[in-house]
Amino acid sequence: MQILIIRATNAIGGAEIYNLNLIKAFRKYYPEDKLFFITTLPEFSRRIKDEEAGVITLSVFSEEVGTKKGLLRLFYHLPKYFYFYLKTILKFRQKEKIKAICLQSATEKIFLSPILKILGFKVIWIEHGPFFSFPTTKTVLFLYKIASHFSSKIITVSQNTLKDAQKGGINKNKLICVRTGVDPSHFYLLSEKTSTEIKRKIKLARKNMTVGYVGDFNKWKGVNEFLEVVKEIVKKMGGIRFILVGRGELSSWINRVIKRNSLEKIFLLPGFKKDVRFYLGIFDVIFYLNRIGSISMVLLEAMAMGVPVVARDIGGNRELVVHGKTGYLFKDETPEELADIIIDLLKNEKKRKTMGKAARKRIVKYFNEERWIRELHAVFEEVVKE
């Protein structure tokens, strides 16, 4: 079986990590099958090549269309957009006999699905997030629903995203949930010795407790709220270090706020990291404030490494976090109340470690890589053989 995956993007995020994990897992469980990629981000292309998968990088419009302005920008680029995509796809078919194409970004789903269907390809969609919950113009939502009829199967990565698609009017017969997973042998509990050594390398004292975040720095991820909670925590407890791993549109703003509030000594901002395991491994708590989202790859990985979670009570977080057992889900708590929740975990080592072990057990049982990839492969195979 050979699948061509198109992932247009401007940044490395959860969906990109999903695809990189997909390559590794296919190589492990189905080495006879081949995955090929078309992407618009050179950095993502390099990482795909590192995993020894075939990839072509196209310099075309790569915005995730959601607004009227975005649509107008796309229409301006449409001739070049269609020309390069179709030229590349048809060449792929001649060389590799591709029968199925997997689309993951809204723009490609809307504008390529009908044409690919006409050309005789089986079209598979992967829904990474609750598309109909995002602030998207009605025109785009209408086009999205129309384009969904040209797909053979629509795979959601969480039950929350499945329900969102159903509410948005997507054909229920096309929808199937295949919850993503991670490799528990790759994301594992670190020993005390390893944890201490990592802390030493990044100039943290062994006694320093850590609260962490990994991901894009944007308003949807709630990084601004993270800083408000930090201010409350430092009023009540010392010796804590806060680690923000990532980058994004709010990077400069975050640096200014930290400097303005004289918080430089308690923050670590290592930037974007290709491998975040050893940062996750030294987190005592991961604090995740995303406002809209499906299952978070970062939370999956952190929980697999035995880190208790404090996350917003929304969507995919509810599928991952068992409130009071693997972490805490919050709704409308104030920064002061959230600070108290985190401090309680930091001060109570027994509770923290019990939650961490329960978190890992949940990932191993319900969100492991082998279950994910075998279910996903079965869907791909079904579509290809139709």
Summary of the structure (lengths in Angstrom):
residues: 386
radius of gyration: 21.4
end to end distance: 12.9
largest distance: 65.0
contacts: 1311
relative contact order: 0.12
helix: 51%
strand: 17%
